Amino acid sequence: MMSNLGGHTEHLVTDFAMRFTSTPRGARLARRLVGLRLHEWGIPHGTDAHDDIVLVTAELTANAVRHGHVPGRDFHVRLSLVGPPSRRARIEVSDTRGERMPPRPGELEEPGMGDGGRGLLLVSGLAAAWDWRVRGEGPGKTVWAELGVGEGWGAGGEMSWKAPT
């Protein structure tokens, strides 16, 4: 079976997608809603998986606002939980600015002492995989990252996380 994420024999458990204003406020709202969805889906606040997914979402949405902003255009966030056989979360952030493309994985440079340039390094360190593609449905790009969510996630989408002690 082919899933809409491109993998064979994988089961799309649940999906959240929404457009946000291309502003810092829109990026904060996206981060908060992703965190809320994760908690509702059984990946509770305070777990490593939750915190890592929210942090990657924050970095990708901040980049969409800072580097992908086009006046009057929104950015789009999609969060999918996929499993079994692998258990992972996929975050996709799309913007409409087509002339500014990020580096590819493996092309990242050390940021130096400036104020920026660390977001994709952080994403690269937390994600099992990440990359970007040109949007097929319009101008711009989609940056995506995939993170493992651990063995506690059941085949039916339920979680059996235990709170840290």
Secondary structure as the mmCIF struct_conf table of DSSP 4:
data_model
#
loop_
_struct_conf.conf_type_id
_struct_conf.id
_struct_conf.beg_label_comp_id
_struct_conf.beg_label_asym_id
_struct_conf.beg_label_seq_id
_struct_conf.end_label_comp_id
_struct_conf.end_label_asym_id
_struct_conf.end_label_seq_id
STRN STRN1 MET A 2 MET A 2
TURN_TY1_P TURN_TY1_P1 ASN A 4 LEU A 5
BEND BEND1 GLY A 6 GLY A 6
STRN STRN2 HIS A 8 HIS A 8
BEND BEND2 THR A 9 THR A 9
STRN STRN3 HIS A 11 THR A 21
BEND BEND3 SER A 22 THR A 23
HELX_RH_AL_P HELX_RH_AL_P1 PRO A 24 GLU A 40
TURN_TY1_P TURN_TY1_P2 TRP A 41 GLY A 42
TURN_TY1_P TURN_TY1_P3 HIS A 45 GLY A 46
BEND BEND4 THR A 47 THR A 47
HELX_RH_AL_P HELX_RH_AL_P2 ASP A 48 HIS A 67
BEND BEND5 GLY A 68 GLY A 68
TURN_TY1_P TURN_TY1_P4 PRO A 71 GLY A 72
STRN STRN4 ASP A 74 GLY A 83
BEND BEND6 PRO A 84 SER A 86
STRN STRN5 ARG A 88 ASP A 95
BEND BEND7 THR A 96 THR A 96
BEND BEND8 GLU A 99 GLU A 99
HELX_LH_PP_P HELX_LH_PP_P1 PRO A 102 ARG A 104
TURN_TY1_P TURN_TY1_P5 PRO A 105 GLY A 106
TURN_TY1_P TURN_TY1_P6 GLY A 112 MET A 113
BEND BEND9 GLY A 114 ASP A 115
BEND BEND10 GLY A 117 GLY A 117
HELX_RH_AL_P HELX_RH_AL_P3 GLY A 119 LEU A 126
BEND BEND11 ALA A 128 ALA A 128
STRN STRN6 ALA A 129 VAL A 134
BEND BEND12 GLY A 136 GLY A 140
STRN STRN7 LYS A 141 GLY A 148
TURN_TY1_P TURN_TY1_P7 GLU A 151 GLY A 152
STRN STRN8 TRP A 153 TRP A 153
TURN_TY1_P TURN_TY1_P8 ALA A 155 GLY A 156
BEND BEND13 GLY A 157 GLY A 157
STRN STRN9 MET A 159 MET A 159
#
